């Protein structure tokens, strides 16, 4: 199968190529990038006015299978990812059973081969059963195909156990993806502390719940030499600490989610649990700090923390409803609308944050759009305006605070290993 992509603005962070080119794909590889290339092809895509980027990589999703298939499955989550422009995703380990053994990693990969249009890159747990007591056999899971390790959804509160986990990860050259929330401080907290929480008479989450664990784990990473990746940063202090740690040579990377650089706790409608997440929506000063950290490179990646839940679960009162929102199908539009359009990020920097840097963090050979490379490609129209409609999501879940929001930026094609796995035109 030969595909030619014509007239698109090609953005490749690995070479800094930024211009109008035609791309020829043969089988699973990019074989030519040249202005005016007219080599014959089985399929020609006219990408005039579009960004043509290396395939987007999401470092942080929850696909719920095994154990919670009523929320999401590998198949439905992967289709949502493809619709969102992602060619590879990293499902977290908080399933049932937990992804805490090589057998469970293999299970996930076998399911992916049969059911996923995108690449599934499993994240193994740091401790057995996510119980925070006994470190897993990371070497065995890495050999089975785990690309990193995380306790996401929980924090390993025993610093000695986490230190041991970081030591083991350092020994095998693995990344640990860090969920930074002090569970003792959280208790029954449901949203950022402050006036909105007080008005609703609910317990508030302090900034310190994130900042304390961020500080602790940066110190542990510095001591152990481990590669630490901070998940879903949401506070001004956490990104300041990340910046200082990088200056001191700590092997640290960090991500932010679109909901955290878009919304504040003042945006939460009364009782709307689609705005409930962990970490919670913060203050305006935090949003500004996150945007600045994206611009100056302290924050390396944009990830979704795609967290599907059933409508029945989200219909519970705010204190009892589960944390999390779906994000795979809104990330591109929110990034363009909130960051690229205002000039906070350039289109090239968007490609860096959503593809090239995630690939580098995991040590992947993707994240590049160059001759001879694997043809994982995302084509999007940055000028397409539309209203987000959750009822059109490919995800099984619809828990989003962005339903009805007018945005710019629409994914038109997602190509994985030279195969078109999503085409927006087919939805018409």
N, C-alpha and C positions, 0 to 999 in steps of 0.2 A: 504494500500500500504506500503510494506516494502522495503526500499532501503539500500543497504550496500555499503559503500565507502571504498575501500581497498587500503592499501599501501601508503596513502598520508602523507605528512608532516603536521600534525595538529598543527595549531597555534591559541592558545586561550589566549588573553591578560588578561582575568579575572582570570585565574589560572596560567598563565605563562607556560602552557603546550606547549612543543615544541618537537615533536618527531614523529616517524612513528607509526601510529595506524590505525585500522579499525574502522569505525563508523557505527552503526546501527540506522536507522531512521524508526520509526513506526508511521504511520499517520503523525501528525504535530510535533512530538517530537524526539529529540535525546535520545535514550534509552540505548545505550551502546557505550563506547569508550574504546577499548582494543586492545592490540597487538595480532594479529592472530585471531580475532573474526571471526567465520565461521557460525554464526547463519544464517538460511535460509532467503532468501529475494527474492522479485519479480524482482528486478533489482539490478545488481551488477556493480558498476563503479570502474574500475581500475585507481587509482589516483597516480600510481607510478611516482615519479619525480615531483609531483605537490604540490603546497601549498593548503591546505584545511583550509579556514578561516571562521570566522563568517561572515554572509552576509554583504556586503558593504552597507553603508548608506550615501547618498548624501544630505548634509544639504542645498543645494543651486541649484535649477534648475528653469527654466522658460519653462512651457509647453504650454503657450499662450492661452489655452482654459479656459474660453469662450472669444470670440471676435476676436481672431487672428488665427483661425484654419488653415489658408493658410500657416502659418509658422510651426505649430506643433499642435498636439492634445494630450489629455491625453493618448489615445491609442498608437500613434506613439512614443511619448516621453517615455512612460513606456516600450515599446518594446526595444527602444534604451538603456534605463537604464538596463534592464535585460541582453541585449547583452554585456553591459559593466561590468556586475558582481554585479550590485546594486540590493539589495532586498527591499530597501525602499528609497524613495526620498521625498524631501520637495519642492513642487512648490511654488514659490513666488506669491505675491498678485497682481502684475501689469498686470492684465487681464482687459477685458472690458465686463461687469462691473467688478470693482475691488472686490477682496475678502475682503470685509470690513463689513460683517454682518454674523450672524449665518446662515441665509438662503443661502448665497453664499458658506459658508463652507460646508453646507449640500449638496448643488448642486455638489460640487467637489467630495465629498466622495461617493455620489450616482453614479456619472459617473465612479469613480474608481472601485466600486464594479462590474460594468458591463463590463468595458473595460481594466482594468489594470492588468497585470500579477504580478506586484510588489506592495508593500504597498505605498499608497499615504498619506503623512502627511502634511496637508495644513498649510501654513503660512498666517496669517491674517495681514491686513495692520494696521499701527499705527494710521493713520488719514483717515477720510472719503474721499473716492475718490482719495486717494494719493495726496490731495491738500495741505497738510501741515497746515491746519487751525483748524480742530476740531478732537479731539481724538475719536477713535472708542470705542465701548463697548467691551473691550477685554474679560471681564468675560463671556459674552454671547457667544462670538466666541470660547473661550476655552471650554465651556460646550458643544458646537456643534462639537468639534473635532479639533480645531486649536491647533497646538503643539508649536507655537511661533508666534512672530509678527515682521514685518519688513516693511520698506518703500523702499525696495531694488529697484534700478533703479533711485531713487530720494533720496534727503536728506531733512529732515525736517529742514529748515533753521531757523525757529523761535525757538530759544532756550527755550522759555517759554512753547511752545506747546510740544516740545520734552520732556522737564522735566516733564510735566504733564503725558505724555505717559509712561515715565519710572516709575513714581510714581504708576500709575495704574497697570503696569506690576508687579512691586514689591509687590503690595498688593495681587495679585493672584498667585504669585510665577512663573511668566512666563518669558521666555527668550525674549529679544529684539535683533534682528539681524540687525546690523548697517551698512548701506551703507555710507561710509565716503568720501564725496566729497563736497567741498564748491562750490555750483552752481554759486556764484557770481564771483569766480575766474576762473571757467571753461570758461564761455562765449562761444566763437566759437572755443575753443581749440579742437584739434583732435588727438594729439599724444604727448608723452613726449617732453618737450622743450629741445633743444640742437641742435647739428650739423645736425642730420637727418631731423629735422623739418625745420631748417633754409634752408637746401639744397632744400627742397620741397616747401619752401615759404608758409608754413602753420603755423597757430597759435599753440604754444606749451602749454602743461599742466605742471604746476609746481608741485613739490613734496608737496608744501604747501597746495595744494587743498585737498589732503588726510590728511595731518598731522594736519591741523587746526581743522578739524571736529573730528578726532581721539582724540585729546587733549580735546576738548570741551566735547565730550560725555563720555570720561573716568571720567572727573570731575563731570558730572551730575550723572553718575552711582554711583560714590563714595558717593555723597551727598544723593541720593535717596535710596541707597541700592539695586538697580535693578541689575539683572543678564544681563550683556551686552556681546554680541557675535559680534566680528568684522568680517565683511564679506570681502572676497577677498583682504587681506592685500597685498600691493605691494611696499611699501617703507621701507627703512632701519629705518627711524625715527618712523614709525608706530609700527614696531615690538619692537623697543627699548622702546617705551612708554608702550606697552602692557606688556613687562617684568617688567618694573618699577611698573606699576599698580598692577600686581600680587603680587609683594613683599610687597606692602602696603595693601594687603588684599581686593582689589576690586574684586568683583565677575565677573571675566572677562575670556572669552575664545576667541579664534581667529582661523581663517582658512586661507588657501592659496590655490590658484588654480594652476593646472599643467602648464598652459601657463605662469604664472608669475614666477615659479621657473625654467622654461626651456628657455624662450626667452627674448631677450632684444630689445630695440628700434632700435638697429643697425641691427637686423635681418629682418626688414621690407622691402620687395621688393617695389620698386617704384609703387605706385598706388594700391597695393594689399590690399583691404579692409578686407580680412580675418584676417588681423593682427590688425584691429581696434577694440578696446574694452574699457570698462570703469570699473575700472581704466585702464590706458593705460600700455603698456609694458614699463618698466623702464630701468635703467642703470645696468651695470654689477655688480656694488657695491650693488645694491638693491637685485639682484638675489642671490648674495653670502650671504647677510644678511638673506634672507628668508630661504635659505637652512640651515644656522646655527641655526635659530630660530626653525626650524622643529626638528633638532637634539637635541637641548637643552630643548625642551618642551615648549617654549614660544608660538609656534604655535601648537594648539591642534589637528587640523583636516585638511584634504585635501578634498576640495569640488570642484565641476566642474564649477559652474556658467554657466551651459548649456544654451545657449542663441541662439535659432534658428531664422534665418531670411530667406526670400525667395532669390533666385538667382537674381531676378530683383532688389531687394532692395540693395543687396551687390554689384551690378554692377554699382551703382551710383559713381560719383567722391568721393574721400576720404572724403572731408569735409561734404558731404551730406549723406553718407552711415551710416546706423545704427551701433551702438556699439554691439559687442558680437560675440561669436563663439560657436559652439556645442562642448560638452566636454564629454558626457556620455560614448562614445565608445572608447575614447583614454586615459582616466585617468589612468587606470591600467598599460597600456604599458609605458606611460610617467613616472609614478612613479617608476616602476621597472628599466627602462632604465636610468633615470636621478638621481634617489636617491638610490635604492637598489643595483644596479650593482656597482656604485662607492663607496659603503660603507657608504653613508651618513645616511641612515636608514637601520636597520636590517629588515628581513621579519616580525618579531614580531612587530616592531615599525610601519611598514606599516599597519599591521592589527589594531593596536591601532589608527592610524590617520584616517583610512578609515572605521572603524566599531565601535570599542569599545568606543572611545572618543565621536564620534557623538551621539551614543546611550546615553552616560552619560549626554551629554549636554542637550538632550531633555528629559531625565528621562525615557527612554525606557527600557524594560526588555530584549531587544535583544542586539546584539553586543557581544554575548558570545557563545562559542562552548563547551558546557558541558552537561553531562547527565541530563535529565529532562528539558532542555531548548527547546524553539521553534527551529525547524529545518530550520533556515534561513542560508544558507551556500553558499559560493563562492569557486569554484575550479578553479585554474589557473595554467598554465604551465609557470614558470618564465624563461624558457630557449628557448621557442618558438620564433624564429625570423621571422619577416615578414615585409612587407611594408604597411603602412596605406593606405587604399583605401576608399575614401569617398563614392564611388559609391556602396559600400557594406553596408553602414550605414543603420540601421533600422529607424533612425530619418528621418523625412520628409525633414529636412534641411541638407545642405552639407557644410556650411560655416565653414571651418577649415583651419588653417595655416599649419596643419601637414600632408596633403595629400602628399603621396610620401616619407614620412620620414620612414627610417628603424628603427625598434624598437624591443625590447624583452619583452615578457610577454603577454600571450594570455588567456583570459577567456574561459574555456572549458564548465563549467556548472554553472548555477545559480539556486538555490533551494529556494523556498519560501514556508513556512509552510509545508515542507515535499514534495512539488511537484516540479518537474523539469520544470522550466519556460523558460529555454534557454539551448540548447546543441549545441556546435559548430559543432559537427559531422553532425548535420542535415542540415548544410549549404553546405556541400560538394556536 
